[in-house]
Amino acid sequence: MLQMVDLKTQYQELKPEIEQELQEVLDSCMFIGGPKVNQFREGLEQYLGVKHVIPCANGTDALQIAMMALGLKPGDEVIVPAFTFIATAEVIGLLGLKPVMCDVNPDTMNVSIKEIEAVLTPNTKAIVPVHLFGQCSDMAPIMELAEKHGLYVIEDNAQAIGADYTGFAGKKVKAGTIGHIGCTSFFPSKNLGCYGDGGAVMTNDDELAAKCRVVANHGQSRQYYHDEIGVNSRLDAFQAVVLNAKLKRLDKYNEARNMAADYYDREFSKIPALKVPGREPNSTHVFHQYTTQIKTDNPSGTREKLKTWLNERGIPMMIYYPVPLHKQKAFAPFWSGGSLPVTEALCESVFSIPMHSELDEDTLAQITDGVTSFFKNLS
């Protein structure tokens, strides 16, 4: 059976380099911090064109560290799209803040200024745009709104590392470096993924970077002197070795994902029942996922039948995400609003197929033929 992400084939190219570097870590016994982590931090700062990268243990920690460093207080409202992975809103609730869910754009599946303005209140203190599936939300109007109302912007860039945004009069900036603070994950399946857990916070603000470092290190700026309550969140040297190897190849990986996406677009645009992923005009796309939609005029149960059909042919299919955040039991105490129709429709219609940098034309043909034959058989 094919894999949604083929890490094994990717590893074969990296194996000699990674194993040599891992042996150096074992020989040095510098497992936490040290030169490998510093090398990765500096390399990612250079790649992103950002002043500060603060590595941490995972992407969820990155979001929590960011919100703690910004000094958000219990009860403060934080706007977050309802169509995203739970981690984005989970840390908001964990810190006693109030997650305020909003709808998303039906084409790009990202949040836009219109949806944010619809839920903005005097209690709003921050906005968390999620760069979903590999492309930026339209950040220029979001930043303008934030400046107007004195709000913080925290970019959830767990799925779009390497994407370029050009909405500021054509100036090219990397996803995750636009807001007051950016957060990312290095979970193994990410475009830039390690072989365990890892994450990072990014910012151009010197004071905010210093605060993040303190928060991530038990609230201490020097050992055993704790100025505030913090957390323990560190990237280990083994993960830094993997990330150093992959960072050098990230643009190549993202180019390969785009070639696969172009193939999918070409084949799926021939199927009337499908809607290919929309593109944000001001952003490149790095296709963490290739997520398309079954149009709503198709019979109920079509998506489930498609999944069974593909699985029988050795083709995996995933649904990101089947339940919107505002309908999750965990968020019932925070949600008293009505319907978010776009998000709810997406949760009923989206599906994702294999997307990674090792897809060759034969595999792409196998996947697209499987989808095409289903809809031909259905009609």
C-alpha positions as a LaTeX table, in Angstrom:
\begin{tabular}{lrrr}
\hline
Residue & $x$ (\AA) & $y$ (\AA) & $z$ (\AA) \\
\hline
Met1 & 0.00 & 0.00 & 0.00 \\
Leu2 & 1.20 & 3.50 & $-0.77$ \\
Gln3 & 1.89 & 5.93 & 2.06 \\
Met4 & 0.48 & 9.40 & 2.63 \\
Val5 & 4.09 & 10.46 & 3.31 \\
Asp6 & 7.04 & 8.33 & 2.18 \\
Leu7 & 9.69 & 9.06 & 4.81 \\
Lys8 & 11.56 & 5.81 & 4.18 \\
Thr9 & 12.54 & 6.62 & 0.58 \\
Gln10 & 13.51 & 10.16 & 1.58 \\
Tyr11 & 15.69 & 8.77 & 4.36 \\
Gln12 & 17.71 & 6.61 & 1.96 \\
Glu13 & 19.21 & 9.74 & 0.36 \\
Leu14 & 19.90 & 11.32 & 3.74 \\
Lys15 & 21.17 & 8.21 & 5.53 \\
Pro16 & 24.98 & 8.61 & 5.16 \\
Glu17 & 24.93 & 12.27 & 6.17 \\
Ile18 & 22.51 & 11.81 & 9.07 \\
Glu19 & 24.25 & 8.75 & 10.49 \\
Gln20 & 27.64 & 10.48 & 10.48 \\
Glu21 & 26.20 & 13.54 & 12.24 \\
Leu22 & 24.31 & 11.42 & 14.77 \\
Gln23 & 27.52 & 9.63 & 15.65 \\
Glu24 & 29.15 & 13.00 & 16.32 \\
Val25 & 26.37 & 13.81 & 18.78 \\
Leu26 & 26.82 & 10.44 & 20.51 \\
Asp27 & 30.56 & 10.96 & 20.71 \\
Ser28 & 30.18 & 14.48 & 22.13 \\
Cys29 & 27.34 & 13.52 & 24.52 \\
Met30 & 25.87 & 17.01 & 23.91 \\
Phe31 & 22.29 & 15.82 & 23.58 \\
Ile32 & 20.42 & 19.00 & 24.54 \\
Gly33 & 21.45 & 22.26 & 22.89 \\
Gly34 & 25.02 & 22.38 & 21.65 \\
Pro35 & 26.50 & 23.01 & 18.21 \\
Lys36 & 23.99 & 20.97 & 16.16 \\
Val37 & 21.01 & 22.86 & 17.57 \\
Asn38 & 22.81 & 26.18 & 17.13 \\
Gln39 & 23.67 & 25.27 & 13.55 \\
Phe40 & 20.03 & 24.56 & 12.81 \\
Arg41 & 18.82 & 27.73 & 14.53 \\
Glu42 & 21.23 & 29.88 & 12.56 \\
Gly43 & 20.45 & 28.09 & 9.32 \\
Leu44 & 16.71 & 28.51 & 9.73 \\
Glu45 & 17.12 & 32.20 & 10.63 \\
Gln46 & 19.07 & 32.70 & 7.41 \\
Tyr47 & 16.62 & 30.69 & 5.31 \\
Leu48 & 13.57 & 32.54 & 6.62 \\
Gly49 & 15.23 & 35.95 & 6.74 \\
Val50 & 14.15 & 36.39 & 10.35 \\
Lys51 & 16.20 & 37.77 & 13.26 \\
His52 & 15.32 & 35.14 & 15.84 \\
Val53 & 14.44 & 31.45 & 15.81 \\
Ile54 & 13.81 & 29.83 & 19.18 \\
Pro55 & 13.78 & 26.03 & 18.80 \\
Cys56 & 11.48 & 24.09 & 21.11 \\
Ala57 & 10.06 & 20.62 & 21.67 \\
Asn58 & 7.07 & 20.67 & 19.30 \\
Gly59 & 4.69 & 22.92 & 17.40 \\
Thr60 & 2.05 & 22.95 & 20.12 \\
Asp61 & 4.65 & 24.16 & 22.62 \\
Ala62 & 5.65 & 26.84 & 20.13 \\
Leu63 & 2.11 & 28.22 & 20.14 \\
Gln64 & 1.94 & 28.10 & 23.93 \\
Ile65 & 5.33 & 29.79 & 24.35 \\
Ala66 & 4.27 & 32.53 & 21.93 \\
Met67 & 1.06 & 33.28 & 23.79 \\
Met68 & 2.76 & 33.23 & 27.17 \\
Ala69 & 5.52 & 35.54 & 25.91 \\
Leu70 & 2.94 & 38.00 & 24.61 \\
Gly71 & 1.48 & 38.27 & 28.10 \\
Leu72 & $-2.06$ & 37.33 & 27.16 \\
Lys73 & $-4.29$ & 37.09 & 30.23 \\
Pro74 & $-7.09$ & 34.66 & 31.14 \\
Gly75 & $-10.32$ & 35.73 & 29.46 \\
Asp76 & $-8.60$ & 37.52 & 26.57 \\
Glu77 & $-10.20$ & 36.61 & 23.26 \\
Val78 & $-8.05$ & 35.05 & 20.55 \\
Ile79 & $-9.50$ & 34.64 & 17.06 \\
Val80 & $-8.75$ & 31.31 & 15.37 \\
Pro81 & $-10.20$ & 29.62 & 12.28 \\
Ala82 & $-12.55$ & 26.73 & 13.03 \\
Phe83 & $-11.08$ & 24.72 & 10.16 \\
Thr84 & $-7.69$ & 23.63 & 11.50 \\
Phe85 & $-5.97$ & 21.04 & 13.66 \\
Ile86 & $-6.96$ & 21.24 & 17.31 \\
Ala87 & $-3.51$ & 22.35 & 18.57 \\
Thr88 & $-4.10$ & 25.88 & 17.28 \\
Ala89 & $-7.01$ & 26.43 & 19.65 \\
Glu90 & $-6.05$ & 23.88 & 22.29 \\
Val91 & $-3.32$ & 26.06 & 23.77 \\
Ile92 & $-5.70$ & 29.02 & 23.87 \\
Gly93 & $-8.04$ & 27.07 & 26.13 \\
Leu94 & $-5.16$ & 25.59 & 28.11 \\
Leu95 & $-3.93$ & 29.07 & 29.06 \\
Gly96 & $-7.40$ & 30.20 & 30.15 \\
Leu97 & $-7.83$ & 32.42 & 27.12 \\
Lys98 & $-11.03$ & 32.39 & 25.09 \\
Pro99 & $-10.83$ & 30.85 & 21.61 \\
Val100 & $-13.16$ & 32.68 & 19.25 \\
Met101 & $-13.81$ & 30.53 & 16.17 \\
Cys102 & $-14.34$ & 32.07 & 12.77 \\
Asp103 & $-15.16$ & 30.76 & 9.31 \\
Val104 & $-12.74$ & 30.45 & 6.39 \\
Asn105 & $-12.52$ & 31.15 & 2.68 \\
Pro106 & $-14.23$ & 28.35 & 0.69 \\
Asp107 & $-11.54$ & 28.29 & $-2.02$ \\
Thr108 & $-8.21$ & 28.61 & $-0.17$ \\
Met109 & $-9.62$ & 27.14 & 3.09 \\
Asn110 & $-7.65$ & 29.81 & 4.97 \\
Val111 & $-8.97$ & 32.56 & 7.18 \\
Ser112 & $-9.44$ & 35.98 & 5.60 \\
Ile113 & $-10.05$ & 39.50 & 6.83 \\
Lys114 & $-13.80$ & 39.23 & 6.25 \\
Glu115 & $-14.18$ & 36.27 & 8.63 \\
Ile116 & $-11.95$ & 37.88 & 11.27 \\
Glu117 & $-13.89$ & 41.15 & 11.21 \\
Ala118 & $-17.13$ & 39.21 & 11.71 \\
Val119 & $-16.05$ & 38.02 & 15.19 \\
Leu120 & $-13.88$ & 40.96 & 16.30 \\
Thr121 & $-14.90$ & 42.44 & 19.69 \\
Pro122 & $-13.42$ & 44.93 & 22.17 \\
Asn123 & $-12.09$ & 41.91 & 24.10 \\
Thr124 & $-10.07$ & 40.58 & 21.17 \\
Lys125 & $-6.36$ & 40.62 & 21.93 \\
Ala126 & $-4.82$ & 38.38 & 19.26 \\
Ile127 & $-5.42$ & 36.71 & 15.89 \\
Val128 & $-3.99$ & 33.33 & 14.90 \\
Pro129 & $-4.02$ & 32.95 & 11.10 \\
Val130 & $-3.32$ & 29.34 & 10.14 \\
His131 & $-1.43$ & 28.87 & 6.87 \\
Leu132 & $-3.35$ & 25.72 & 6.11 \\
Phe133 & $-2.15$ & 22.90 & 3.84 \\
Gly134 & 0.87 & 24.91 & 2.60 \\
Gln135 & $-0.05$ & 28.46 & 1.62 \\
Cys136 & $-0.23$ & 31.77 & 3.48 \\
Ser137 & $-3.41$ & 33.42 & 4.56 \\
Asp138 & $-3.64$ & 36.89 & 3.02 \\
Met139 & $-1.57$ & 38.59 & 5.72 \\
Ala140 & $-1.37$ & 42.23 & 4.58 \\
Pro141 & $-4.99$ & 43.13 & 5.47 \\
Ile142 & $-4.75$ & 41.06 & 8.65 \\
Met143 & $-1.69$ & 43.01 & 9.78 \\
Glu144 & $-3.39$ & 46.30 & 8.90 \\
Leu145 & $-6.44$ & 45.31 & 10.99 \\
Ala146 & $-4.20$ & 44.25 & 13.88 \\
Glu147 & $-2.36$ & 47.56 & 13.86 \\
Lys148 & $-5.61$ & 49.49 & 13.77 \\
His149 & $-6.99$ & 47.67 & 16.83 \\
Gly150 & $-3.75$ & 47.05 & 18.75 \\
Leu151 & $-3.86$ & 43.25 & 18.33 \\
Tyr152 & $-1.11$ & 40.66 & 18.26 \\
Val153 & $-0.77$ & 38.35 & 15.26 \\
Ile154 & 0.53 & 34.82 & 15.87 \\
Glu155 & 1.14 & 32.87 & 12.67 \\
Asp156 & 0.52 & 29.14 & 12.82 \\
Asn157 & 3.01 & 28.10 & 10.16 \\
Ala158 & 3.15 & 24.38 & 10.94 \\
Gln159 & 2.06 & 23.48 & 7.39 \\
Ala160 & 3.60 & 26.19 & 5.18 \\
Ile161 & 7.29 & 26.49 & 5.95 \\
Gly162 & 9.09 & 27.71 & 2.83 \\
Ala163 & 6.06 & 29.45 & 1.32 \\
Asp164 & 6.59 & 33.03 & 0.08 \\
Tyr165 & 4.10 & 35.85 & 0.62 \\
Thr166 & 4.11 & 38.91 & $-1.69$ \\
Gly167 & 1.11 & 40.91 & $-0.45$ \\
Phe168 & 3.16 & 43.88 & 0.77 \\
Ala169 & 3.58 & 45.78 & $-2.52$ \\
Gly170 & 5.32 & 42.79 & $-4.07$ \\
Lys171 & 7.92 & 42.41 & $-1.32$ \\
Lys172 & 8.70 & 38.72 & $-0.79$ \\
Val173 & 8.66 & 37.46 & 2.79 \\
Lys174 & 8.57 & 33.95 & 4.19 \\
Ala175 & 5.52 & 32.50 & 5.87 \\
Gly176 & 5.86 & 32.65 & 9.64 \\
Thr177 & 7.91 & 35.87 & 9.66 \\
Ile178 & 5.10 & 38.36 & 9.00 \\
Gly179 & 3.18 & 38.56 & 12.26 \\
His180 & 4.49 & 39.60 & 15.65 \\
Ile181 & 5.46 & 36.00 & 16.17 \\
Gly182 & 5.38 & 32.80 & 14.10 \\
Cys183 & 5.21 & 29.17 & 15.18 \\
Thr184 & 6.02 & 25.96 & 13.38 \\
Ser185 & 6.21 & 22.21 & 13.89 \\
Phe186 & 8.86 & 19.74 & 12.79 \\
Phe187 & 6.68 & 16.66 & 13.18 \\
Pro188 & 8.07 & 13.92 & 10.87 \\
Ser189 & 5.38 & 14.33 & 8.19 \\
Lys190 & 5.92 & 18.08 & 7.80 \\
Asn191 & 7.70 & 19.54 & 4.77 \\
Leu192 & 10.63 & 20.16 & 7.13 \\
Gly193 & 10.28 & 17.30 & 9.57 \\
Cys194 & 12.56 & 15.60 & 12.07 \\
Tyr195 & 12.48 & 11.98 & 13.31 \\
Gly196 & 10.66 & 12.73 & 16.53 \\
Asp197 & 9.06 & 15.90 & 17.85 \\
Gly198 & 10.32 & 19.42 & 17.33 \\
Gly199 & 9.13 & 22.97 & 16.82 \\
Ala200 & 10.22 & 26.59 & 16.75 \\
Val201 & 9.12 & 30.15 & 17.39 \\
Met202 & 10.17 & 32.92 & 14.97 \\
Thr203 & 10.16 & 36.68 & 15.46 \\
Asn204 & 11.92 & 39.88 & 14.40 \\
Asp205 & 11.23 & 41.50 & 17.79 \\
Asp206 & 14.31 & 41.41 & 20.06 \\
Glu207 & 12.35 & 41.79 & 23.31 \\
Leu208 & 9.79 & 39.18 & 22.31 \\
Ala209 & 12.55 & 36.74 & 21.33 \\
Ala210 & 14.22 & 37.19 & 24.72 \\
Lys211 & 10.88 & 36.59 & 26.44 \\
Cys212 & 10.29 & 33.42 & 24.43 \\
Arg213 & 13.70 & 32.06 & 25.42 \\
Val214 & 12.90 & 32.70 & 29.08 \\
Val215 & 9.44 & 31.11 & 28.86 \\
Ala216 & 10.81 & 28.04 & 27.07 \\
Asn217 & 13.50 & 27.56 & 29.74 \\
His218 & 11.53 & 27.33 & 32.99 \\
Gly219 & 11.12 & 31.09 & 33.17 \\
Gln220 & 14.82 & 31.66 & 33.77 \\
Ser221 & 17.22 & 33.98 & 32.00 \\
Arg222 & 20.13 & 32.59 & 34.05 \\
Gln223 & 20.35 & 29.24 & 35.74 \\
Tyr224 & 18.31 & 28.82 & 38.94 \\
Tyr225 & 16.94 & 32.39 & 38.85 \\
His226 & 13.30 & 32.14 & 37.78 \\
Asp227 & 11.65 & 35.46 & 37.00 \\
Glu228 & 8.32 & 33.98 & 35.96 \\
Ile229 & 6.45 & 30.74 & 35.39 \\
Gly230 & 7.69 & 29.07 & 32.24 \\
Val231 & 7.78 & 25.68 & 30.57 \\
Asn232 & 10.45 & 23.13 & 29.67 \\
Ser233 & 10.57 & 22.91 & 25.88 \\
Arg234 & 13.80 & 22.15 & 24.04 \\
Leu235 & 14.87 & 20.73 & 20.69 \\
Asp236 & 17.35 & 17.90 & 21.12 \\
Ala237 & 20.54 & 17.52 & 19.10 \\
Phe238 & 19.41 & 14.33 & 17.36 \\
Gln239 & 16.43 & 16.13 & 15.84 \\
Ala240 & 18.64 & 19.09 & 14.91 \\
Val241 & 20.88 & 16.75 & 12.90 \\
Val242 & 17.92 & 15.56 & 10.82 \\
Leu243 & 16.62 & 19.10 & 10.38 \\
Asn244 & 20.03 & 20.40 & 9.28 \\
Ala245 & 20.14 & 17.78 & 6.54 \\
Lys246 & 16.59 & 18.49 & 5.40 \\
Leu247 & 16.79 & 22.28 & 5.57 \\
Lys248 & 19.44 & 22.23 & 2.82 \\
Arg249 & 16.95 & 20.35 & 0.63 \\
Leu250 & 13.71 & 22.09 & 1.64 \\
Asp251 & 13.30 & 24.13 & $-1.54$ \\
Lys252 & 13.92 & 21.01 & $-3.63$ \\
Tyr253 & 11.35 & 19.10 & $-1.58$ \\
Asn254 & 8.78 & 21.87 & $-2.00$ \\
Glu255 & 9.41 & 22.01 & $-5.75$ \\
Ala256 & 8.74 & 18.26 & $-5.96$ \\
Arg257 & 5.50 & 18.71 & $-4.05$ \\
Asn258 & 4.43 & 21.42 & $-6.49$ \\
Met259 & 5.13 & 19.14 & $-9.45$ \\
Ala260 & 2.92 & 16.50 & $-7.87$ \\
Ala261 & 0.20 & 19.08 & $-7.17$ \\
Asp262 & 0.31 & 20.25 & $-10.79$ \\
Tyr263 & $-0.22$ & 16.64 & $-11.90$ \\
Tyr264 & $-3.17$ & 16.24 & $-9.52$ \\
Asp265 & $-4.67$ & 19.56 & $-10.65$ \\
Arg266 & $-4.44$ & 18.58 & $-14.30$ \\
Glu267 & $-6.14$ & 15.22 & $-13.80$ \\
Phe268 & $-8.74$ & 16.24 & $-11.24$ \\
Ser269 & $-9.85$ & 19.31 & $-13.20$ \\
Lys270 & $-11.27$ & 16.77 & $-15.68$ \\
Ile271 & $-13.63$ & 15.38 & $-13.02$ \\
Pro272 & $-16.78$ & 17.54 & $-12.72$ \\
Ala273 & $-17.49$ & 16.25 & $-9.20$ \\
Leu274 & $-14.22$ & 17.63 & $-7.80$ \\
Lys275 & $-13.01$ & 21.10 & $-6.90$ \\
Val276 & $-9.22$ & 21.40 & $-7.03$ \\
Pro277 & $-7.52$ & 23.40 & $-4.26$ \\
Gly278 & $-7.77$ & 27.17 & $-4.65$ \\
Arg279 & $-4.63$ & 29.28 & $-4.60$ \\
Glu280 & $-4.04$ & 32.43 & $-2.59$ \\
Pro281 & $-2.92$ & 35.04 & $-5.17$ \\
Asn282 & $-0.31$ & 36.57 & $-2.85$ \\
Ser283 & 1.27 & 33.30 & $-1.72$ \\
Thr284 & 3.20 & 30.42 & $-3.14$ \\
His285 & 2.04 & 26.97 & $-2.11$ \\
Val286 & 4.29 & 24.27 & $-0.63$ \\
Phe287 & 1.56 & 21.60 & $-0.45$ \\
His288 & 1.96 & 20.07 & 2.96 \\
Gln289 & $-1.27$ & 18.37 & 1.95 \\
Tyr290 & $-3.09$ & 18.11 & $-1.35$ \\
Thr291 & $-6.67$ & 18.60 & $-0.21$ \\
Thr292 & $-9.51$ & 18.74 & $-2.69$ \\
Gln293 & $-13.28$ & 18.89 & $-2.30$ \\
Ile294 & $-16.19$ & 16.79 & $-3.50$ \\
Lys295 & $-18.79$ & 19.24 & $-4.76$ \\
Thr296 & $-21.90$ & 19.48 & $-2.64$ \\
Asp297 & $-24.30$ & 18.35 & $-5.37$ \\
Asn298 & $-22.95$ & 14.78 & $-5.06$ \\
Pro299 & $-24.86$ & 12.08 & $-3.16$ \\
Ser300 & $-24.35$ & 11.74 & 0.57 \\
Gly301 & $-21.76$ & 9.11 & 1.40 \\
Thr302 & $-19.68$ & 9.66 & $-1.75$ \\
Arg303 & $-16.53$ & 10.47 & 0.22 \\
Glu304 & $-16.77$ & 7.32 & 2.34 \\
Lys305 & $-17.31$ & 5.19 & $-0.77$ \\
Leu306 & $-14.29$ & 6.84 & $-2.42$ \\
Lys307 & $-12.11$ & 6.04 & 0.58 \\
Thr308 & $-13.15$ & 2.39 & 0.49 \\
Trp309 & $-12.57$ & 2.24 & $-3.28$ \\
Leu310 & $-9.07$ & 3.72 & $-2.98$ \\
Asn311 & $-8.08$ & 1.62 & 0.02 \\
Glu312 & $-9.07$ & $-1.55$ & $-1.86$ \\
Arg313 & $-6.57$ & $-0.48$ & $-4.53$ \\
Gly314 & $-3.78$ & 0.22 & $-2.05$ \\
Ile315 & $-4.21$ & 4.01 & $-2.14$ \\
Pro316 & $-4.52$ & 5.84 & 1.19 \\
Met317 & $-6.88$ & 8.76 & 1.73 \\
Met318 & $-7.24$ & 11.01 & 4.76 \\
Ile319 & $-9.77$ & 13.59 & 5.87 \\
Tyr320 & $-8.31$ & 16.81 & 7.29 \\
Tyr321 & $-10.52$ & 17.61 & 9.20 \\
Pro322 & $-13.77$ & 15.69 & 9.81 \\
Val323 & $-15.06$ & 17.79 & 12.74 \\
Pro324 & $-14.77$ & 21.60 & 12.96 \\
Leu325 & $-13.29$ & 23.05 & 16.14 \\
His326 & $-16.54$ & 24.70 & 17.22 \\
Lys327 & $-18.27$ & 21.31 & 17.20 \\
Gln328 & $-15.60$ & 19.49 & 19.20 \\
Lys329 & $-16.75$ & 18.50 & 22.70 \\
Ala330 & $-13.61$ & 20.03 & 24.18 \\
Phe331 & $-14.69$ & 23.49 & 23.02 \\
Ala332 & $-18.34$ & 23.29 & 24.04 \\
Pro333 & $-17.73$ & 25.62 & 27.03 \\
Phe334 & $-16.39$ & 28.29 & 24.65 \\
Trp335 & $-18.91$ & 28.08 & 21.83 \\
Ser336 & $-22.38$ & 29.60 & 21.97 \\
Gly337 & $-22.49$ & 30.90 & 18.40 \\
Gly338 & $-24.39$ & 29.60 & 15.43 \\
Ser339 & $-23.30$ & 27.85 & 12.29 \\
Leu340 & $-20.00$ & 28.42 & 10.47 \\
Pro341 & $-21.30$ & 27.22 & 7.09 \\
Val342 & $-18.10$ & 27.17 & 5.06 \\
Thr343 & $-16.13$ & 25.26 & 7.69 \\
Glu344 & $-18.96$ & 22.80 & 8.20 \\
Ala345 & $-19.28$ & 22.21 & 4.45 \\
Leu346 & $-15.53$ & 21.66 & 4.12 \\
Cys347 & $-15.52$ & 19.09 & 6.91 \\
Glu348 & $-18.16$ & 17.17 & 4.95 \\
Ser349 & $-16.47$ & 17.42 & 1.54 \\
Val350 & $-12.64$ & 17.56 & 1.75 \\
Phe351 & $-10.26$ & 14.66 & 1.28 \\
Ser352 & $-6.48$ & 14.38 & 0.98 \\
Ile353 & $-4.35$ & 11.97 & $-1.02$ \\
Pro354 & $-0.62$ & 11.16 & $-0.82$ \\
Met355 & 1.60 & 14.22 & $-0.97$ \\
His356 & 5.34 & 14.14 & $-0.44$ \\
Ser357 & 8.59 & 14.85 & $-2.24$ \\
Glu358 & 9.18 & 11.27 & $-3.44$ \\
Leu359 & 6.11 & 10.88 & $-5.67$ \\
Asp360 & 7.05 & 9.75 & $-9.17$ \\
Glu361 & 4.90 & 9.81 & $-12.30$ \\
Asp362 & 3.92 & 6.14 & $-12.07$ \\
Thr363 & 2.69 & 6.60 & $-8.50$ \\
Leu364 & 0.83 & 9.79 & $-9.39$ \\
Ala365 & $-0.82$ & 7.98 & $-12.29$ \\
Gln366 & $-1.85$ & 5.13 & $-9.99$ \\
Ile367 & $-3.43$ & 7.57 & $-7.52$ \\
Thr368 & $-5.22$ & 9.73 & $-10.09$ \\
Asp369 & $-6.42$ & 6.69 & $-12.04$ \\
Gly370 & $-7.92$ & 5.34 & $-8.83$ \\
Val371 & $-9.84$ & 8.56 & $-8.17$ \\
Thr372 & $-10.88$ & 8.97 & $-11.82$ \\
Ser373 & $-12.15$ & 5.39 & $-12.11$ \\
Phe374 & $-14.26$ & 5.82 & $-8.98$ \\
Phe375 & $-16.13$ & 8.82 & $-10.35$ \\
Lys376 & $-16.55$ & 7.18 & $-13.75$ \\
Asn377 & $-17.98$ & 4.13 & $-12.03$ \\
Leu378 & $-20.23$ & 6.36 & $-9.90$ \\
Ser379 & $-21.83$ & 8.17 & $-12.83$ \\
\hline
\end{tabular}
